[in-house]
Amino acid sequence: MCPLIIKIRMLPSACGGAPIPSIMHTEEMTMQNFDYMTPTRLIFGQGVVKNLPQVMAPLGKKILMAYGGGSIKKIGLYDKVKELLNDFEIYELSGIQPNPKYDPSVLDGVKICKEKGIDAILAVGGGSVLDCSKAIAAGAKYEGDPWDLISYKVKAKAALPIVDILTLAATGSEYDCGGVISRTETNDKIGYVDPLLFPVCSILDPTYTFSVSKKQTAAGCADAMNHTIEQYFCADSTLLNDGFCESMLKSLMANTKIALENPSDYRARAELMLCCTYGCNGILALGNSPSGWPCHGIEHALSAYYDITHGEGLAIITPRWMRFILNDTTVDRFVKYGVNVFGIDPKLEKFEIANRAIDATYGFFKSIGIPMHLKEVGIDESRIKEMAHHIAVNEGLENAWAPLTEDDLVKILTNSL
């Protein structure tokens, strides 16, 4: 099948304001079929953790409470959860790291679940805790090596139910059926997706994100922005989805700036949390053609090899990927992005608009304190070719919206140094 092409023209606004974008579809283009389900219950707002006992009660009495490095204790959430669940039998898995590790965290969690007959998992923390909990949930119902499931060697037939209390706005794992697990000894970082892994319920209180550091707030924004960008830059899209994505990006940028200045601004934190929740469950791209998620494919190698912060890696790679793929075929998409997200003058020559949009993307990430070179996060040129080969073999980016070869990947990574 020939590649699908979007051509964009700017129609004058009926009320004399900014031009209205219009898409001229080629004959080959059509809205894509989809089969979509989101069974996760969202409970959103201040104080909603009070609903936890009612949420957990139908799932059973034996609970595995999974969490990370102890921040939930500092903000009082740990004690609150234990108080609310005083009628339940609680077992704990702590110390789950960013870029959650198969060994020890997934394996330890599976062991606890099997030995104690766990009924449900309660993930309290950010996306890494929840991603790890999803792998544990499937592994607990499987008699073989859980890596068989994560690597898609075997399809899970069952999984423990999962509930989460989110403390970091970033990954969107609270509203999807996937997670990313790292296996250090093989430098693998795999996105594990299975419909059995949707959380039963996600409890989202923006006040639990007030204490998130500036570094993690910025990285969370970059992660969610890239989730949106990965769905926006595709061959065939709809005006509806484009509008969703463009509004998401503008909201993320505006509210991150506010949250960095005033970490306890409830409105900004709440909107950031909801943006991140929507960012990765596919709703932004229903009916679109696939993009291949190239920036994630590249970044997975960076954080698998060097264990860097995922959002920072994405922020570094994204503008370099944009610049590398900018050409006569892709430029119109960048024009729409530049005009509708950054307000760039649509009367400018289209490559001028595109380059300004890429500069604005880079400039925003830099303005919120993200290091914008790989060398700033401890990555030098020594393993560039090795990582590029790993990406080329494992990520399928030869089929992305803008196809990438191994040599292309070397250039993008080198340009990011």
matplotlib code that plots the C-alpha trace (Angstrom):
import matplotlib.pyplot as plt

x = [0.0, 1.3, 2.0, -0.9, -0.3, -1.9, -2.0, -3.0, -4.3, -5.3, -8.8, -9.6, -11.5, -15.2, -14.7, -11.5, -9.3, -6.6, -7.0, -8.9, -6.9, -8.4, -7.2, -7.3, -7.5, -6.0, -8.1, -6.1, -7.0, -9.8, -10.6, -9.1, -11.2, -10.7, -11.9, -11.6, -12.4, -11.5, -12.9, -10.9, -13.0, -11.5, -12.2, -10.8, -10.5, -9.4, -10.0, -11.2, -8.9, -11.7, -13.4, -10.5, -12.2, -15.3, -13.2, -11.1, -13.8, -15.2, -11.6, -10.7, -9.1, -5.4, -3.7, -0.2, 0.6, 3.3, 5.2, 8.6, 11.2, 9.2, 7.7, 4.2, 5.3, 6.6, 3.3, 1.2, -0.4, 1.1, -0.4, -3.7, -3.9, -3.1, -5.8, -8.4, -7.6, -7.3, -9.8, -7.7, -4.6, -1.8, 1.5, 4.1, 6.5, 8.6, 11.6, 10.2, 12.5, 12.0, 12.3, 11.0, 13.2, 12.2, 14.7, 14.2, 10.8, 8.6, 10.0, 9.7, 6.2, 5.2, 6.7, 4.7, 1.5, 1.9, 3.1, 0.5, -2.5, -2.9, -6.3, -5.5, -2.7, -2.8, -0.2, 0.6, 2.9, 3.8, 3.8, 6.8, 5.0, 1.9, 3.8, 5.6, 2.3, 0.8, 3.7, 3.3, -0.5, 0.0, 3.0, 1.1, -1.3, 1.3, 3.3, 6.4, 8.9, 7.0, 9.4, 7.6, 4.6, 6.5, 8.4, 5.2, 6.4, 3.2, -0.2, -1.5, -4.8, -5.5, -4.2, -4.8, -7.0, -5.1, -6.1, -3.9, -3.5, -1.5, 1.1, 2.9, 1.3, 3.3, 2.9, -0.8, -0.5, -3.5, -5.8, -4.3, -3.4, 0.3, 3.5, 7.3, 9.6, 13.5, 15.7, 19.1, 21.3, 20.1, 19.6, 15.9, 13.1, 9.9, 6.4, 4.1, 0.5, -2.4, -6.2, -6.1, -3.9, -6.3, -6.6, -10.0, -9.9, -7.5, -7.8, -6.5, -6.1, -4.0, -2.9, -0.7, 1.4, 2.1, 5.3, 6.6, 10.0, 10.6, 12.7, 10.0, 7.2, 9.1, 9.9, 6.3, 5.2, 7.8, 6.5, 2.9, 3.8, 5.6, 2.7, 0.6, 3.2, 3.6, -0.1, -0.3, 2.5, 1.0, -0.1, -3.9, -5.7, -9.0, -9.7, -11.2, -8.1, -5.8, -7.8, -7.5, -3.8, -3.2, -5.2, -3.4, 0.0, -1.1, -2.5, 0.6, 2.9, 0.8, 0.0, 3.6, 4.9, 2.3, 3.1, 6.8, 6.2, 3.6, 3.7, 0.5, -1.6, -4.5, -6.0, -2.7, -1.8, -5.3, -5.2, -1.7, -2.9, -5.9, -3.8, -1.4, -4.2, -5.6, -2.2, -1.5, -4.7, -5.2, -8.2, -6.2, -5.7, -8.9, -9.3, -5.9, -3.2, -0.4, 2.8, 5.1, 6.0, 9.6, 10.7, 9.7, 11.4, 14.6, 14.4, 13.7, 17.3, 18.6, 17.0, 17.6, 21.4, 21.9, 18.8, 18.1, 14.8, 12.4, 10.8, 14.2, 15.3, 12.2, 12.7, 16.2, 15.3, 12.1, 13.3, 16.3, 13.9, 11.7, 14.6, 15.9, 12.5, 11.6, 11.2, 8.8, 6.6, 6.3, 6.5, 2.8, 2.2, 4.8, 3.1, -0.2, 1.7, 3.5, 0.5, -2.0, 0.2, 2.7, 0.7, 3.4, 2.3, 0.7, 1.7, 5.4, 7.0, 6.2, 9.7, 10.2, 7.1, 8.3, 11.7, 10.3, 8.0, 10.9, 12.8, 9.8, 9.6, 13.2, 12.9, 10.0, 11.7, 14.8, 12.8, 11.4, 14.8, 15.3, 18.9, 18.8, 21.9, 22.7, 26.0, 24.3, 22.6, 25.7, 25.5, 28.5, 29.3, 30.8, 27.6, 25.7, 26.1, 25.3, 22.1, 21.1, 21.5, 19.4, 16.6, 16.7, 16.4, 13.7, 11.5, 10.3, 10.9, 11.4, 7.6, 7.1, 5.3, 8.8, 10.8, 14.1, 17.0, 19.9, 22.1, 19.3, 19.2, 22.9, 22.6, 19.6, 21.5, 24.7, 22.8, 21.4, 24.8]
y = [0.0, 3.4, 5.8, 8.1, 11.8, 14.7, 18.1, 21.1, 24.5, 27.4, 28.7, 32.3, 32.6, 33.6, 36.0, 37.5, 35.7, 33.0, 30.9, 27.7, 24.5, 22.2, 18.8, 17.8, 14.0, 12.0, 9.2, 6.6, 8.0, 6.8, 6.9, 3.7, 1.0, 0.5, -1.7, 0.4, -0.4, 1.5, -0.4, 1.5, 3.6, 7.0, 8.6, 12.2, 15.0, 16.2, 13.7, 10.9, 8.4, 7.9, 5.7, 3.1, 0.6, 0.5, 0.0, -2.8, -4.7, -6.6, -7.7, -9.7, -9.3, -10.1, -7.0, -6.5, -2.8, -1.8, 1.5, 3.1, 4.9, 6.2, 9.5, 8.2, 8.1, 11.6, 13.0, 10.9, 8.7, 5.5, 5.9, 7.0, 3.9, 1.6, 3.3, 3.0, -0.6, -1.7, -4.5, -6.0, -8.2, -6.1, -7.3, -4.8, -4.5, -1.4, 0.0, -0.1, 2.1, 4.4, 2.3, -0.6, -3.7, -7.2, -8.4, -7.8, -6.0, -8.0, -11.3, -10.4, -9.2, -12.4, -14.5, -12.6, -13.0, -16.7, -17.4, -15.3, -16.0, -12.3, -11.3, -7.8, -5.4, -1.8, 0.4, 3.6, 6.0, 7.0, 5.2, 3.0, 1.5, 0.9, -0.6, -3.0, -3.9, -4.8, -7.2, -8.7, -9.1, -11.2, -13.1, -14.1, -16.1, -17.8, -20.8, -20.2, -17.4, -14.1, -12.8, -15.1, -12.8, -9.5, -10.6, -11.9, -15.5, -16.5, -14.8, -14.3, -16.1, -14.3, -11.5, -10.2, -7.1, -3.8, -0.5, 2.5, 5.7, 8.0, 10.4, 11.6, 12.9, 11.5, 8.1, 7.6, 4.0, 4.6, 4.6, 2.0, -1.7, -1.4, -0.9, -0.8, -3.2, -3.1, -6.2, -4.9, -7.8, -7.7, -4.0, -4.6, -2.2, -3.6, -2.2, -4.9, -4.5, -6.8, -6.0, -8.0, -5.3, -2.3, -1.1, -1.8, 1.7, 4.7, 7.1, 10.5, 13.3, 16.2, 17.2, 14.2, 15.7, 19.0, 17.7, 16.3, 17.9, 20.4, 17.8, 15.2, 17.7, 18.7, 15.2, 14.1, 17.0, 15.9, 12.3, 13.3, 15.8, 13.1, 10.6, 13.2, 14.0, 10.3, 10.1, 13.5, 12.9, 10.2, 9.9, 10.1, 11.8, 13.6, 17.2, 15.9, 14.0, 16.9, 19.2, 16.9, 16.7, 20.4, 21.3, 18.7, 20.1, 23.7, 22.7, 20.7, 23.5, 26.2, 24.3, 22.9, 26.5, 27.4, 24.2, 24.9, 28.4, 27.4, 23.7, 23.8, 25.4, 22.9, 23.9, 23.5, 20.2, 18.9, 19.7, 18.3, 15.1, 14.7, 15.5, 12.8, 10.3, 10.9, 10.9, 7.2, 5.2, 5.6, 8.0, 10.8, 8.7, 6.7, 6.3, 7.6, 5.6, 4.4, 6.4, 3.7, 5.8, 6.3, 8.6, 6.0, 3.3, 5.3, 6.4, 2.9, 2.0, 5.1, 4.3, 0.6, 1.1, 4.1, 4.2, 7.8, 9.6, 8.6, 12.0, 13.7, 11.2, 11.8, 15.6, 15.3, 13.0, 14.5, 17.8, 15.9, 13.3, 16.1, 17.9, 14.7, 13.6, 17.1, 16.9, 17.5, 14.6, 15.5, 19.3, 19.9, 18.1, 20.3, 23.4, 22.5, 21.7, 25.0, 27.1, 25.5, 24.7, 27.5, 30.2, 30.7, 33.0, 30.7, 33.2, 32.3, 29.8, 26.3, 25.1, 28.3, 27.4, 23.9, 24.8, 27.4, 24.8, 22.5, 25.3, 26.1, 22.5, 22.4, 25.8, 24.8, 21.7, 23.8, 26.5, 24.0, 22.9, 19.7, 18.9, 18.9, 17.0, 13.3, 14.2, 16.1, 12.9, 10.8, 9.4, 9.7, 8.4, 5.1, 3.0, 4.9, 2.3, -0.5, 1.2, 2.1, -1.6, -2.6, -0.2, -1.3, -4.9, -4.6, -1.5, -1.9, 1.7, 0.9, 0.9, 4.2, 7.2, 8.5, 5.2, 5.0, 2.8, 1.8, 4.5, 7.0, 6.1, 6.6, 10.1, 11.0, 9.8, 11.5, 14.8, 14.5, 14.3]
z = [0.0, -0.9, 2.0, 3.0, 2.6, 4.3, 2.6, 4.6, 3.6, 5.8, 5.3, 6.4, 9.6, 9.3, 12.2, 11.1, 13.5, 13.0, 9.8, 10.1, 9.2, 6.6, 5.5, 1.9, 1.8, -1.0, -2.6, -0.7, 2.7, 4.9, 8.6, 10.0, 11.7, 15.4, 18.3, 21.5, 25.1, 28.3, 31.3, 33.9, 36.4, 37.1, 40.5, 40.2, 42.7, 46.1, 48.9, 46.7, 48.3, 50.8, 48.2, 48.5, 50.8, 48.6, 45.5, 47.1, 48.8, 45.8, 44.9, 48.0, 51.3, 50.6, 49.0, 47.6, 48.2, 45.7, 46.0, 45.3, 47.3, 50.2, 48.9, 49.8, 53.4, 53.4, 52.1, 54.6, 51.9, 53.2, 56.6, 55.1, 52.9, 55.8, 57.9, 55.2, 54.6, 58.2, 57.6, 54.8, 54.9, 53.5, 52.1, 50.8, 47.9, 48.2, 46.4, 42.8, 40.8, 37.8, 34.6, 36.7, 36.8, 36.0, 38.5, 41.4, 41.4, 39.1, 40.2, 43.9, 43.4, 41.6, 44.4, 47.1, 45.2, 44.8, 48.3, 50.0, 47.7, 46.9, 45.6, 44.2, 43.7, 45.0, 43.2, 45.1, 43.3, 39.8, 36.4, 37.2, 40.2, 38.1, 35.2, 37.5, 39.1, 35.7, 35.0, 38.5, 38.0, 34.9, 36.2, 39.4, 37.2, 35.1, 36.1, 33.9, 33.7, 33.7, 31.0, 28.6, 29.0, 28.8, 25.7, 24.1, 23.9, 25.7, 25.9, 29.4, 30.2, 33.5, 35.7, 39.2, 39.4, 39.9, 41.6, 41.7, 43.6, 41.4, 42.8, 39.6, 36.4, 33.5, 31.9, 31.6, 32.8, 35.0, 32.0, 29.7, 29.6, 29.1, 31.0, 30.2, 32.0, 31.9, 32.0, 32.9, 31.9, 28.3, 27.9, 27.0, 27.8, 26.5, 26.3, 27.6, 26.5, 27.3, 27.7, 31.0, 32.5, 32.5, 36.1, 37.7, 39.1, 39.2, 42.1, 41.0, 43.6, 42.2, 45.7, 45.8, 43.1, 44.9, 46.3, 43.0, 42.3, 39.4, 37.7, 37.7, 36.9, 33.8, 32.9, 33.3, 31.0, 28.4, 28.6, 28.1, 25.3, 23.5, 23.9, 22.2, 19.5, 18.7, 17.9, 16.1, 13.5, 11.3, 7.7, 8.1, 10.9, 11.6, 12.5, 15.8, 16.8, 15.7, 17.9, 20.9, 20.4, 19.8, 22.9, 25.0, 24.0, 24.8, 28.1, 29.1, 28.3, 30.0, 33.1, 33.6, 33.6, 36.3, 38.4, 38.3, 39.6, 42.1, 42.9, 45.0, 42.2, 42.3, 38.9, 37.1, 38.8, 38.1, 34.4, 34.1, 35.8, 33.5, 30.4, 31.3, 31.9, 28.5, 26.8, 26.3, 26.1, 22.4, 22.6, 20.9, 17.7, 17.2, 13.5, 12.7, 10.9, 13.1, 13.6, 14.9, 18.0, 16.9, 19.7, 22.3, 20.3, 20.4, 24.0, 25.3, 24.3, 26.1, 29.4, 29.1, 28.5, 30.8, 33.1, 32.4, 33.2, 30.5, 30.0, 29.7, 27.1, 25.1, 25.3, 24.0, 21.2, 19.9, 18.3, 16.8, 15.3, 14.0, 12.3, 10.8, 9.2, 8.0, 4.2, 1.3, 2.5, 6.1, 6.1, 5.9, 9.1, 10.8, 9.4, 11.1, 14.3, 14.2, 13.4, 15.7, 18.7, 18.7, 16.9, 14.1, 11.3, 8.6, 5.9, 6.3, 3.9, 5.0, 5.8, 7.8, 9.8, 10.3, 11.5, 13.8, 15.3, 15.9, 17.5, 19.7, 20.8, 21.8, 23.4, 25.6, 26.9, 27.7, 29.4, 31.9, 33.0, 31.0, 29.9, 26.1, 25.2, 25.9, 27.3, 30.0, 31.2, 31.0, 27.5, 25.2, 21.7, 22.9, 22.5, 19.8, 17.1, 19.6, 20.7, 17.1, 16.1, 19.2, 18.2, 14.5, 15.5, 18.2, 17.5, 13.9, 13.0, 9.4, 9.4, 11.2, 9.6, 8.6, 8.2, 10.0, 9.1, 11.5, 9.8, 10.4, 14.1, 14.4, 13.0, 15.3, 18.3, 17.3, 16.7, 20.2, 21.9]

ax = plt.figure().add_subplot(projection="3d")
ax.plot(x, y, z, "-o")
ax.set_aspect("equal")
plt.show()
